[in-house]
Amino acid sequence: MAAIEERKNKKGEVVSYRFRVSLGYDVHGKQVTKQKTWKPLPNMTKTQIKKELNKQAQLFEMECMQGQCVDDNITFKQLYEMWWNEYATVNLKKTTLKSYKGMMPNVLDAIGHLKLCKIQPHHLNEFYASLMGRDVKSNEAVTPAVDFREYILVHDGKKCNHPRMKQKDLAEKSGVSLTTLKVLMKGNPISVKCAQRIAEALGLDYKKVFKDVKRKQVSAVTVKRYNAMISGIFRHAVIQNIIPVNPCTRIRTPKSVKKEASYLDENEALRLFSELETAPEPYRTATRLCMFLGLRRGELCGLSWDDVDFERSLISVRRNVLYNSDDGLYEDTPKTYSSIRDIKVSDSIMDMLKEYKKGQEAYSEELGDKWEESNKIFTNPMGGWLRPDSFSKWFSKFCKEKGFENTHAHTLRHTSATLMIMNGVPLRVVSQRLGHNSTTVTNDIYTHVIQRADEMAATALDKVLFSQNNSSESIA
């Protein structure tokens, strides 16, 4: 039977009762207990209270034994910490962890203090409503408020009235990479941590030389991401028998406006291929291959020569190269299990890769010992891994110079999918080549393209069937 403890106010009046159930001992020999507070309804008689008290105590004990009770003392913040250590860091990808880590302070400010047994759907709805249209920092970053070339030595012919620190010396003193310093001197955002180190190393007042990045307002899509993260945390609590129900299952997130995937039409794609003739390697071949295979940029940078089967004309997608400020450049599995795939390619692609490989081998011989052998198909100038954002930045700049509006690296993937659909390739095949989990995902992303292809099919059938029928009637 659960132990029952009276809880009194300052006047000595019993206002509630606490149930305590022992569940044995943990591996460290510490007793494991569950407790719950029950408060009688107003105007209940002593007899009614005693009867209901025993009933509630027995019910709580049964729930504890069946693992269905809620610990009144567990807050959402404590649950988050449990989920983070037991599940998230073990099962989620680094990119997802970094994103969630940036979002979580906003969540904890809103509901972190609430006990799990008290959290209701309306708490989450209020939080989501407060996010909409508000500036929220998803990751801490700052931009320079001054020209740091006044403090960091740059060989640009510009003279200063005071000594400037060499980039190499500043990097060593602050523990910040040379790449970050170059980003800083261009006036672009850097992390708060790096900014503080740089300011300290240069002897500058951090608050005077840096300013916060102005964030975009939270959209419905972002709210859905918050809900997905919170729901995952509550789902962990349900699996661990901490709570019986996930409150997110009763949430209706704001509707988001669906944006059409941007792509190049057939004529634009042909013009891009023509413009690429003057593009430098490895970007020229990388761009063409990305469009042919519909690869994500990380998958493109993760390709090695071992992934190419020249005899069977197959290219295997097995890795994803990613970059973030915490982990640097690293390799991971593709986005989903379905993204691990073998893609059949044409003889033209194989010939293009053979020619490119010859050029890469000749270049590596010229560099000699300076060449870093990574076995990657697309590399940086010294043979090391090519950063996905390096490819993206080059491609965006190239397209802007050539007159392609609103074109980015992912446009190549959308273009590949669109051209396949418009040329009658079955949706199942398109989905497999793109590495989607199902045709439902493909259909959802390219609905507008499929509708256009359907209209073209209807027009073609109308032209073939009715034009022939009209011709026959005219002859008759």
N, C-alpha and C positions, 0 to 999 in steps of 0.2 A: 504494500500500500504506500502511496506517496506521502511523504511527510508534509504536514500542514502547519504553516506559521502565520500567526496573526500580525497584521501591520497596522499600527496605531498612529494617530495624528498627535499634535502637541498637547491636546486636551485629554489624551488617553483613550480616545474613542477608536474602536476598530473600524477601519475604512476599507480594508482589503485583506486578501489572504494570499500567501505565497506557497505554491506546491513545489516540492523538491523530490526528484527521483534519481536514485543512484543506478548507474549503468556499468558498474564494475570499475576496473582500473586500466589505465593505458600502459604502453610498453615501458614507461618510466616509473611505473608504480603509483602514479597520481590518480586519485579518484575522479571518475568522469560523472558529472551530474548534469541534469537538465532541470530548469526551473521555469515557472510560469506564474504570473500574478492574475488573480481573479477578483473582481469587484462586484459585490451584490447589487442588484437593482434597487432603486429607492423604494421605500415602503414595504420591503419584504420583512415578514415576521421572523423571529428567531428560529422557529421550527422550520420554516421554508428555507432559511439560510443554511441551517444544518443539513437538511435533506439535499439541497442543491450543491452544497460544498462537497459532500461525500461523492455525489455523482460526477462533479467536475474533476475531483481528484482521481477517481478511478478512470475516467475518460483520458485524462492527461497521461496517466501511467501507461495505459494501453497504447496511446500514440507514441510514447517514448520507446516502448518495447518493439513497436512495428516500424520505428524510424521515421515517423510522420510528424514529429513535433517541431516547433519553431523555437529556437533559443531567443528569448526576449532581449538578451544582451548583445546579440550580433548586429552590428550596424552594416550599412551598405559598404562603407569604406573597408571594414574588416573582411567582408565577403570578397571585395575587389582584390585585396591583398592575397587572400587565399587562392582565388582564381588565377591571379597573375603568376604566383609561384608554382601552383600545382598543375595548371593546364596551359596557360598562354605561352610562357617562355619555353615550354616543351613542344608544343604543337603548332604554334603560329609562325608565319614567316617574319623575317626581320623587318621588312617594309611595313607589314601590318602592325607589328609591335610598336614601331616608331610612331606610326600614325595614331594608334590608340593611346600611347603615352602622352602625346600632345593634346589629345581630346579630353583625357580623364580629369584634369584639374577643373574644367567647367562642370563636369558631372558631379564631382565630389563637393564642389561649392553648393550645388543645388540639393543633392539627396544623400551625400556621404554621411551625414550625421544621423539620418533616420534609421530606426531599427527595422529589420526586414519584415517583422510582423505588422508594422504600421504602414508600409509602403503600398499604396493603392494606384491604380491606373491614372487617377486624376493628378497625382504628384508628377508623373512622367509627362502627362499632357501639358501641365503648367510649365514644366521645364522646356519642352519642345517649343511651346508657344513663345517663351521668353527668348529662345534662340533666333527665331525667325526675324530677319531684318536687322539683326544686331551684329556689331563687329566683335568677332571672337578670335582670339589668338590660338590657332591650331598648332603652331610651333613658334617658339620664341626666336625672334630675329630682329636685327637693327640695321640701319643704313648710316653711312658716315655723314655727319653734319658739317664736316670740313674737308678740304682737299688734303688727303694724307700724303700726297707727293711732296708736301711741305715738310714732312717729318721722316719720310722714307726715301732713301737714295734711289733715284731713277735716272738713267742716262738718256735724258731727253733734251739736254742743252739748257735746261732751266736752272737759273742760279737762285740760291737762297741766302738770306742774311745770317742763318744759323746752321750749325752742323746737322746733317741728316744721317740716320742709322742705316747701315747696309741691310738689304733684305735678308741675307743669310744670317747676319748677327741677330736681327729682330726675330727671325723664325726660331733660332736656338734659344733666345732669352725668353720668349713668350710661350714656346711649345706649340706654335701654330705653323701650319704648312705654308710653303711658298705659294702654292696655288691659292690659298685663302687670302694671302697678302695681295696677290694680283687682282683677285675679285674685289677686295677692299679699295684698291687704288682706282678701279674703274667706277667706283661709286655704287656698287651692287650690294645687296643685303648679305650679312654674315651672321652666324649664331651669336647670341648674347655672351656665351662663355668665351668664345674666341675674341670678341670685341673687348671684354673686360681684361683679358690677358694682354692684348695689344696696347690698350690704354695704360695699363700698369707698367709695361716694359718701356713705354715711351715717356712715362712720367706725366701723363695727361689726365685731366679730369674726365672720367668716362661719360658723365651726364652731359658734358658740354660738347663732346666731339662725336657723340652718337645719338640717334633719335630712333624711336620705335617705328617699325614698319606699319603702315596703314593697311589693315586687313579688309578683305572683301566681306560684304555682309553674308551671313549664313543663308544658304538656299535650302529648299525642300530636300534636295539630294543629300546635302550634308546632314540634315536632321535624320534622314533614313539611315545614314551611316552611324550616327549616335545611337539610334534605336537598335541597330543590329549588334553593336558592341554591348550595350546594356542587356539586351536579350540573351546574348551569349553568357554573360556573367550570371544572370538569374537561372539560365538553363543548367549551368554547373551546380548551382545550389539545389535545384530540383533533383538532379542525378545523385547528389550527395545526401539526399534526404534532409536537407536543412530547411527547405520550404516545400509545401505541397504543390503550389501552382506558380507558373511564371507570369507575373502581371503584364508583361509585354504582349502576351497573346491576346489581350483585350485592348490593345492600342491601335488607333488609326492614325498613321503618320500623314503629314500634309502631302497633297498630290503635287508631283513635280511635272514640269513641262518637258515633254520628251523632245530631245534635239535630234535632228537627222544627222547621221554620220556623214562627215565631209569626205568627198572623194573626187577624183579626176575622171572626166568622161573619156571616151575612147580617143578622141582627137587630142585632148590635153595630155593623156598618157603618152601618146605617140610623140608629141612635141617635147615632153620631158625627156624621153629616151634620146631624142635628137640633141637636146641641149647638154645631156650628160657626156657627149663625145669629148667635150673640152674639160670635163671635171677631173680632178686629181684622184689617184688611187690612195687608199682603198675605197673611198667614198663612191666612186663611179660604179664599181662592181657591187658594192654593198647595197646601193640604192636599187639597182636593177634586180638583184636577188631578193631583196625585201619585198618588192612589188610582185615578183613572180610567185613567191612562196606564201605571201601574206603573213610574214613573221612579225612578232613584236620586237621592239628594238633590243631588248635584253636577250631574246632568243638569237637574234642576228649576231650580237657580239659574243654569244656563248658558243657559236659553232667552231668546231675544230676540224682539221683535215681528216681525222679518224671518223667523222660523221658523214663523210662523202663516200658513197659506193659508186665509183665510176663505171663498173661493169654492169650493174643493174639500174643505173641512173636513179639512185635514191639518195635523199638527204635526210638524216635522222636528227630530230630535235630532242635533245636530252638535258640541256643545261640552260640556265638563265644568268646572265651577268648583270649585277645590280650595284648601285653606289648610294651610300648615304654618309652623312658627316660623322656618324658615330663609328661605323664599321669600315668605312672606306670602300674600296672596290672588292667585291666578293662574288662567289659563285653559288648558286642555289638551284633547286629543281625548278622546272617551269611553273607557271601560275597555277595550273590545276593538273590532275592526273591525266586528263584527256589531252593536255597540251604536249605530253610526251608522245611523239608520233613520227612516222616515216612518210615522207612526201615524195611522190614520183615526180620527176622533172624531165624536161625535154632534152633532146640532143644539143639544142642551141645553148641551153644553160650549162651542160657538161663541157661543151667546147669553150664557153666563156670562162668557166672556172679553171680549166686546164691552162688556158692562156694567162689567166691572172696568176696561177701558181708558179708558172715559169718566171714571170716578172718578179714575184715575191722572192723566189730563190736567188735570182740574179742580184736583187737589191741586198739581200742578207749577206751574200758573198762579198759585196762591196764594203759593207760595214764591218765584216769580220767579227772580232771579239766583242765589238760594241752591240751586236745584234743579240737581243734577248729571245731565246727560243721558247715560245709558248705553245707552238703548234696550233695557234688560233688562225682561222682563215682571215679575219680582219683584225689588224693590230694598230697600235700607235706607231710613230716613226721609228721607234727603237725595237719593235717586235713584241712589246708587252701587250697586255689586254687593252682593247679599245673601250673607252668609257661610253655607255649608252648616250649620256647627255652630250658628249662630244660629237657623236653622229647626228643627234637631233639638232644641235646648234648649227652645225655646218649645213645640214639639209634645209633648215628654215632660212638661213642667210642666202643660200644658193637659189632657192625658189623665189625669194623676194627680189633678188637681182634679175631673175629671168621673167618676172612678171606674173608669177603664180600667186594669186591672192589666198590668204588664210589657209596655207598649206603647211603641214607639219609631218613629222616622221610617221605618225599613226595613220595619216592620210593614205600612205602606201598600202597599208593592210586593208583599209576600207576600199581602196581602189581595186585591189586584187579580188576581193569578195564580190564587188559590184560587177566587174567585167565577167567573172565566172557566171554569176546569176543571169546577167543580160544575154549571155551567149548560150543559155540553156543547160548549164551544168546542174545536175540534181542537187537540191538543197542539202541532202545527206552528205554528199561528196564535199561540198563547200564547207560544211560544218567540220568534217574530219580534217580537211586540209588546214583550217584555221585553228584547230585544237579546242573547239568549244565542247562543253559538257553534253550538249544535245542540240538537235535542230531547232528546239524551242528558243534557245539563246540566239542562234543565228537569225531565226525568223523575227525575233523581237528587235534586234539591232537594225536589220535591213528590210523592215516592213515596206518602206517607201520604194525601195528598189524592186522588191518582189511585185508590188502593185503595178509599177511601171512596166515590168516585164510581162505581167499578165495582160495589161492593156495592149502591148505590142503583139502578143500572141492572138488576142481577139481581133485586132486589125488585120493581121496576116491571114487568119482563117477566113475572115470576111472577104478579103481581097481574092483569095484562092477560090472559095466556094461560090460566092455570089457573082463574081465577075465572070466565071465560066458559065454559070447558069444564064446570066443576062446575054452572053454572047450566043448561047444556043438558041435562046428565044428570038434574038435578032435575025439569026440565019433562017429559022423556021418562018 
